[in-house]
Amino acid sequence: MWSKGKLGALLMVCMVLLAACSKEDALNTMKTMEDTVNTENQMQEHLQQIANLEGQDLELYDLIMEQGKEADAKLDDLLEDALKHVDDRKEHLESAKQIMDAAKVKSKSWRSALDIYNNDAKEQEMYQKADQLWNDYEARQATFGEFYEQYNKSLAKDKELYVLLEEQDEAISLSKLKSKVSERNKAFAKANKLKQQFNQETSVFNKEHESFVAEMQQHLSKNKK
């Protein structure tokens, strides 16, 4: 299951960090962050659809493998559904990737806004912590990129297996079938591992932001005294 965590804390971070900037700078950067957050959160629906289709595909996979043991098994309908699920997951994956790419482009202004503090000796501690959060966000984007590549490989292995089984009227060697099943399972396991990593990074990232917001609020409150 995909993580349902969203990046809602980012706007609060932006507001806190820009307290010392001009009103115009603050408004512009807050708008950029809002665009970034809202854009990325749009892919949650596609990730959830992928998860739903995965569950259905696992059921189909088990049925196909079980019924395929029978000499007179008719797998046409099951294989047709399974191949459609592969195409549907591919479509949602591409949509999620497009959204993440759009968010990544918009997030570049976040980096630029943080660099304002790099030349302010009084704000070095703030800058370093904010810079780490940016690095965490960027690393999370990289994990999604790795997941995207691996999941595409997994879908390709699914399709190879199902197409092979569609040709069951021809002689299929047991060793070839086992090889395809093994390749499919290994590719799926690697993709799932990256998915779990992305979920974990999202969860940690959101918690770190919440903590950072609270700390910066205290920092600004002390500076006002």
Residue, then its C-alpha position, 0 to 999 in steps of 0.5 A: m500500500w502506498s503511503k497516504g502522507k502528503l507534504g502539507a507542512l511545507l507551506m508552514v515551513c515556507m512561511v516561517l523561513l521567510a519571516a525576515c524577507s520582504k512581503e513580496d518575496a514571502l508571497n512569491t515563495m509561498k506561492t511556489m511552495e504551494d504549487t509544488v505541494n499541490t502538484e505532487n499531491q495530485m499523484q496520490e490517486h494514481l499511486q492508489q490505483i496502482a496499489n488497487l490493480e496490484g491486488q487484483d493482479l496478484e489474485l489473477y496471477d494465482l488463478i493463472m498459475e493454479q489453473g495452468k497446471e491443468a492440461d486442458a486449462k482455458l486461460d484466455d479470459l484470465l490472461e486478457d484481464a491480466l494483460k489489461h491490468v499491466d497496461d492500466r498500471k503502466e498508464h497510472l505510473e506514467s501519470a504519476k511520473q509526469i506529476m512528480d516531474a512537474a513538482k520537481v521543476k516547481s520545487k527549484s524555486w524553493r532551493s533558490a529561496l533558501d539560498i537567500y539565507n546562506n549569506d546571512a551569518k545570523e541565520q546560518e543555523m536556520y539555513q543548515k536545517a532548511d538545507q537538510l530538509w531540501n536534501d531529504y526532499e531531493a533524495r525522495q524524488a530520486t527514490f521515486g525515479e528509481f522506483y519508476e524505472q524498476y516498476n517499468k521493468s516489473l511490468a515488462k516481466d509481467k507482460e512477457l510471462y502472460v504473453l508466453l502463457e497465451e502461447q500455451d497451444e505451443a509447447i512451453s518447456l517447464s524450465k522456460l516457464k519457471s525462468k519467466v516466473s522467477e524473473r517476474n517475481k524478482a523484478f516485482a520484489k525490487a520494485n516493491k522494496l523501492k516503493q516501501q523506501f519511498n513511503q518511509e522517506t515520505s513519512v520521515f520527511n513529513k515528521e521532520h517538517e513538523s518538528f522543524v516548523a515548531e522549532m522555527q516558531q520558537h526561534l522567531s518568538k525568542n528573536k522578537k523579545 
